[in-house]
Amino acid sequence: MSGRALSFGTIAEAYERHRPGYPAELFDMVAAYAGRPLLSALEIGAGTGKATRLFARRGVTVTATEPDGAMLAELRKHVPPSVRTVQAAFEDLRPGETYGLVYAAAALHWTNPEGRWPRTAALLEPGGVFASFGGPVRLADPAVEEAVRTARAPYLDTDEIPSPDGTPPERDMQWPGTELQRAEWFTDVQQHVIERRLTLSAHDYVGHLSTVSAYLVLPAPHRQQVFARILHTLPDAVELSADITVHLARRRNGL
């Protein structure tokens, strides 16, 4: 697991405060795709439990896995007592118990691609559902985005994570749907987008950036300098595009 993947525990409380949660529409989409009651779920890289809450509060018995102890401790403050928590990376989970749903919320790109899909399939009941969802939070105003790009340029070319398999952004099917379509263990691969717009104060937007891995791995003095430069360029409130891209797939029977 990369250094960027393990950088979040130091800012668990900030992550909880500044990362947006997930709307009820997301649960409804996954449940409709499943076509049967979602009774049990395994979550990959649960973080502070933003998605955990969505599924647990709709009656799903969730096992939330997360490799970082600080993130998991923060999660435990916010989720219902029915949630089971396991400190483990996805690669360290051993097949045994299976689930009706396995899902990852803005976390799948941190997992090791080697063996990712057979490992996921082994955790699913036959016909069970895999879901991955997330997406970048982008400034909606191109002029503000350009000002921020200029402010961060001495420190970072970009703060986004490139497509793990190199799929260009203009392609209809994005990662991980591209991999799922090729994976023999899965069928009925779908991609959907939930449009979402947010408004944050300038300080809260910088707070959000403080939870983004590209900034977390900068030396602390550089991180403070780039945040000050960005804050100086921002209006009092910023409009954000925070669309959620959802990928869904079903485990093939007999595999």
N, C-alpha and C positions, 0 to 999 in steps of 0.2 A: 504494500500500500504506500502511495506516495506521501512526501512531506506535506503537500497541500491537503491531502485527504485527512491527515492527522493534525491539522493546524487549528481545528475548531474548538477543542476543549478549553483552551485558554480564554475563550470569549463566550462561554456557554450562556451566561446571563444576557449578554448583548444579543446573541443569536435569538434567544427567546423573545427579547423585547422588539427587535427590529425586523425580523423575518416575518412576512405575511403568512397567515394561516391558509387553509383551503376551504373553498365554499361547498355547501351542501350539494350543489349541482355535480360536483365531482363524484361524491358517493353514489348519487342517483345514476350517473353514467356507468360506473363500474357494476353496480347492482343490476342494471338493465341488461348489460352485456352478459353477465353471468347467467341470467335467466333462471336462477334458483336462489334460495336463501343463502346469504353469506354467513356461515356460522363460525368459521375459524380463519384466521389470517396470520401470516408471518410477515413482519416488516423488516426490510433490509436497510440498515443505516438510519435508524429512527431519529437521530439528532435529539432535539428537545421535545419531540412528540407532537409537532404541528399536525401531521397527518394521522398520528396515532389517535388523537382525540376525535377526529372526524369519524373514523370507523368504529372506535370503541363506543362512542355515544349513540351509535345507531344499532347497537346490539351485537356487534361482531366481537368474538373473543380473540383479542390481538396478543400475539407474542412479539414484542418489540426488541429487536437486536441492534446493538450499537457498540462499536469497538472502544469508544472513548468514555472513560468512567465519569468525567465531569459532565459531559453531555447527558449521559444516562441519569446522573443524579438530578440534573435540572428537569429532565423528562418526568421523573418520579414525582416532582412537585405538582405537576399539572394534569396528569392522566387519571382516569378512574381506577379504583383499586382492583378492578377485574383484569387490568392489563398485566401480563407477565413480562418481566424484563430480563434480558440476557446480555451480558457484556461479552460480545464476540464479533469479530469480523465475519462477513458473509463466507469467506473462504474457510473459516474454522468451524462452520456449522456442519454437523454430521447428519446424513440422512437417517431417518427413523420415523419420527412423527411426520405426517403429511397434513396439508392444509387445503381448504377450499380456495384460498386466495394467497398469493405471494405478491407483495408490492414494494416499490421503492419510490420515495418522494425526494426528488432532486439529489439522489444518492447513488444511482446505478453506475454512473461514470467513474466512481471511485473504486469499483470492484475490479478484480483481475479478470481480463477477458478470457484467459485460458480456463476452459471448463465451465464458464459462466452458465451456459444454457443447459447442459446436462445436470449440473448441480441444482439449478432452479427447478427443472422438471422433476428431479428426485424429491423435492420438497412439496410437490403438488399432488393432490388426489387426481386420478384420471378424470379428465374433463374440467379440472380446476383452472382457475384464471390467474394469469400474470398481468400486473399493471405497473407501468412506470409513468411518472408524471412530474412536470416541473417546467422551468423555462427562465430565461434571464429577465431581470427587472431593468428596463431601459427607460431613459429619459424620453418623453414624448415629443418635446420641442427640439427640432434639429439644431437650432441656434444654441440652446443651452447644452445640448450634447456635444457640439463642436467646442464650446468653451471649456467643458470639463475634459474633453480629449486633449486639448492644448495644455490645460493645467497639469494633467497627470503625465504628459509625454516624457518629461525628464526621468520619470521613474518607471513607467509602464507603457508599453505600446497598446495593450488592451487589457481589460479586466474580465473578459469573457473566457469561457472554456471552449476550445474548438471541438468540433464533432469528433467523438472518439474513433470513428471509422473513416473520417475524411469526407463524409457526404456533404456536398456543397449546399448552402442554405436555400438555393432556389429549387432544389429537388422536392418533388411532391412528398415522398416518404422520407422521413428523417430518422436518424438513429434514436432509439434502438430498434425501431420497426424494421430497418434495413437488415439488421442481423436476425431478427425474429423470423423474417420471411425466408431466410436461408436455413434456419435451424430445424432439423428434422423432428424435434420433439414438440413443435408448436404448429398450430393452424389458426385460421380465421384472424389474421393480424389486422388490426384497425388503428387508425390515427385520428384523433379529434383535437380540436382546439377550443378551450374555454376562454373567451375574451375577458380581460380584466383591466380596469384602470384604477389607479391609486393616486391620491394626493398626499404628499408629505411636506412637512417643514424642511427647510434646508438642513437644519441640524439633524433631523431624523433621517434624512436621506444619507448624510455622511455617516450616521450611525449604522445604517444598512450596509454601506460600503465597508465599514469596519468589520463586518462578518463575512466578507468575500475573500476567498482563499488567495487571490492574486495579491491583495494588500497584506494579508496576514503573514505572508512569507517574506515581506520586505523587512529590512532592518528597522527597528523601532524608530530611530530618528527620521528616516526617510518616510515612514508611514505617517508620522506626525506632520511632516512638511507637506506631503501630498494632500492630506486631508485639509490642512489650512489653505492651501492653494485652491482646492476645489470649492471649499466653503466660500471663499472670497468671490468666486465667479457666479454663485447661485443667487437667484431671486429668493424672496422670503419663503415661497412655497413652490414646489415642483410637481408637475404632472408626470406620472409614470405609466408606461405600458408594461403590464405584468401578466401577459397571456400564459395560460397553462396548456402545454402540449401533453396529450394523454395517449399512451400506447397500450393496447390491449391485445392479449393473445390467449389461446386456450391450449392446454396440454392435450396432445393426441392420446386417444385411448390405445392401449396395447403397447405403449412404449415406456 
